[in-house]
Structures are given as structure tokens and as C-alpha cells.
Amino acid sequence: MPSTALSLASLPGGLVALPGVYQPQADTRLLAAALAHEDLGPHTQVLEIGTGTGALALHAATTGARVTAVDVSWSAVATARLNAWIHRLPLRVLHGDFEARTTGQRFDIVFSNPPYVPAPDGRVPSRGPERAWDAGRDGRAVIDRICADAPALLRPGGVLLMVHSGLCGAGETLDRLAGAGLDPEVTATASVPWGPVLRSRRSWLEQQGLAAEAEEREELVVIRAQRT
């Protein structure tokens, strides 16, 4: 049975965000809708990779689930902790790399809205707001790590939910997850207008064959993968 529906409006007074912290947008809402179909409750162990403001982690916490949220940004960690305190919700927020901070732990549900924007500079930024979206030349620097680590993070029957841009290749994500022994599928898509980051990279994206000339909309996908 799915849990009580989650909504970004369910947290009274909204969310605060320190400067440079990624705020909930269309991809957050799409992932929230997917999360609403999962079985969340007091005995559910949940992990969010890259929590940002903590919006989705706090949603999960409203169901009574035991939620751990991880982020490499100290500003995001501070923001998520502040939002948990404001809304009086239990949330364990850790700073650092998700793999290092979850060694030896397994979860019923792992979800992530990772950095996924292709960037001309192949290096993944180590600081600044771009850290929340830039993910190497193909946008897969973090996505591929999550695909590889998912089997070790999930309990038997556990579920991974991940949202990313169609620019990154949903087919490759499905192949990697299947190769890791999970059962993956695309469960939701949405078409959204290009934001300022993509617009600023139009020429480069077209040169790389990642976008058609005069393209104005981006496809988002939610991938659900279950460990059997």
C-alpha cells in the first residue's frame, strides 16, 4: 500500500534556503510524486542522496519513516537541519560523500535528485552553487556512482528512485542498473522549459549533439529500480 500522499505544500510556512542551496523545482516535484507511491512508514529506513533544502527528506519524515539525508555541501546540511528544526521533524543530516557516510548501512528506499547538467568543464565543481547541478561533460558523474552503489545500499526488496534529465540518457541509466542486478524502469516523465543554466550553454549542447537547434524544453525522467 502506498503511503499518505506527499506534497511540497505539506510543510507549513515553506522551506528556508541558505545562499547557494538548490531550491525545490520541477524535478523535485516529479520525484515527490514518485515517492508518494512508495510504502513509507515508521519501520521504513530511508536515504536521500543530495538533500539540498531537505524538502523530500522531510516529506518522508512526515510519514514516520526513519530518514537519513546526505549532502556534500555544508550550506545544504545546515539548511536541511534548520528546516527539520523549524518543522519539528526528526531528520538525520550528514555532511560528506554518500558512499563514505553510509558504509555498512542498508535502506528500504533510496532516492536522489543528483547533479545532472552536462557541463563544458569536465571537472565536477568542489564548491559554489554549480555543485548542485554540474556533473561533468555527460552529466553522469554522480548518476553513474549511484547506479554502481545502489545494490549495496538497498535491502532485499528495496527501491531506488532517481530523477534526472533526458540529456543524460535514461537508457544508459536503465542499462547500468540492470547490469548491477536491479530491476529498473522509467515510471514518470515531464517536459519542462529550459532554465537559465541550459540556455547559457545552448551552443555547446548543440555542438555536442545533446540538444537540437532551437530546442526549448527538457525532458525529466524518474527511474525506479528494485533490488529483488
N, C-alpha and C positions, 0 to 999 in steps of 0.2 A: 504494500500500500504506500502511495506517495505521502510525503509529509504535508503539513499545512502549507498552503501556497505562500511563497516568499515574495516580497515586493520591496523595491527600493524605498517606497513610501512608508514602510512599516516601522522605521526608526524615527520617533518623534523629534522634530527640530532639525532633522537632516544631519549631515556629517561635516565636521571641520576638516580642513586640509592645510597642512603647513606648506610654505612655498616650495615648489618643485615636486610635490607629490601628485601622482596621477589621480585625477578625479573620475568618478563613475561616468561612463559614456555608453554609447550604443553596444559595445562589446560586453560591458559589464551587465547591461540589462539582458542581453541574449543569454549570457551564462547564468544569470539569476533565474531565468525562465527554465533552463535545462535543469538546474539544481532543484527546482520545485517538484520535479518528477521523481526525485530520489527519496529513498526511505531514510529519513533523518529523525533521530530521537535521542533520548537520554543515554542509550548504550552505544551510540554511533561515535566512532573515532574518526575525526575529520582533519585533513590537512589542506591549507591553502598555500600555494607557492606564488610569491609575489603579491602580497596583500594590499599594497597601496594604502588607501584610507581605512582598510578593514571592512569595507561595505559588505562584501559577500561573506566574509568570515563571521561577522556579527549577525547576518541573516541566519546562518547555520546555527549560531549560538542561541538564537531565539527559540529553537526547537528543543533545546536541552542537550543538543549534541556537545561532545567534548572536542573543542576546536583548537588546533594549533595553527598559527599563521607565521610565515617566514618571509622576510624581505632583506635584500642586501643593502637597502637604504636606511640609514639611521633616521632620516626625516619621516619615512614611511612608518617605521617601527614606532616612533614617538606619536605619530598621528593616529595609528591604529589603537595604541594603548590609551590615548586620550579619548577617542571615540568610545572605546569599551567602558572607560570610567564614566563618561557623560551619560551613557545609556544603561549603566549598571548591568552590564552583561559580562559573564566570565569568558575571557579570551586569553590564551597563552600566545604571546607575540615574541618571536625570536629574531635576533639580528644575525644575518650571515647567509652563506650559501645553503640552499635547501638540502643538498646531499649531505654536507657535513653536519648540519644541525638535526638530521633525522636518522642518523646511523643506528641500525638495530631496531627501529620502530616500524610498525605496520599500521595501516589505516583502512577503514571501510570505504571512505570516499576521499579522493584527492582531486582538487580542482585548481585550475590556474588560468589566468589571463596574462600570459607571459609577454615580454617584449617580442614583437614580430615584424617590425617595419624594416624592409631592406634598406641598407644604408651604403652610400658610395665608399665610405671609410669602413674597411672590413673589420676594424677593431671594435670590440664591444666596449662602450664607454664605461669608465670606472667611477665616474661622478657626474653630477649635473642632472637636470630633468630628462635629458635624452636617454638616460639609463632605463627609463620606464618603457621606451618604445624601440630604440635602435637595437638590432640583433644581427649584425653582420651583413655581408653583401646579399645573401639569400633570405635573410630574416629568420633563419632557423637555428641560430646559435644556442638559444635556450630550449626551443621546441625539441630539438634532437636529444638534448640531455634528459628532458622529461620522458621522452619515449623510451630511452635506454634504461632509465632508473625506475620506471613505473612498476615493473614486476616485483622489485624488491620493496617498494613502498606499500603495495596492496596486500591485504589479507586475501585468502581464497574467497572468491565471490565479490571482491572489492571492485570499485568503479573509479576510473579516471575520467574527468570531464575537462576538456581544454578548448578554449576559443582562440582562433587566430584568423588572419587574413587569407583569402584565397590566393593572394600574391605569393604566399609561401609554399603552396602546393599541398592541398588536402590529401591528394593521392599518395604523396610521399609519406605523410604522417600515418595514414592508414597502413601502408606497407611496413613502416618501421615498427608500429605497434603490433601488427600481426607477426612480424618476424621475432618480436620479443615474447611471443606466446600469449598475447591478449586477443580478445575478440572485439575489434573496433568497428564503428560505423559513424557516419555523419548523421546527426539527429536533428540539426537545425541549421538554417542559413538565413542570412539577411543581407539586403543590399542597402548600403548607406553612402551618403555623399562623401567625397574625398575631403579630408581635413587639411589644415594648413601644412602639415609635415609632408604629406604626399604631393600636394600641389607644388611645394617648393622643390620637389625632386622630379617633376614631370619629365623633363628632358632626359635625365639619367635613366629613369624607369623605362621610358620608351626605347632608349638605346640598348638596354639590357633585355628587351623583349618581355618585360614584366607588365607592361601596360600598353594598350592600343592608343593610337593618336586621338586626342580629344576626349579620352575616357574621363568620366566624371564621377563614377560610382565604384565602390569597393565591395566585394562580397566577403562577408564574415561567415565562418563555419564553426559549429560546435561539434567536436568529436567525442564520442563516448566509447570507452574501451573497458571491458570487463575481464578480470582475471578469473579463469574457470577453476 
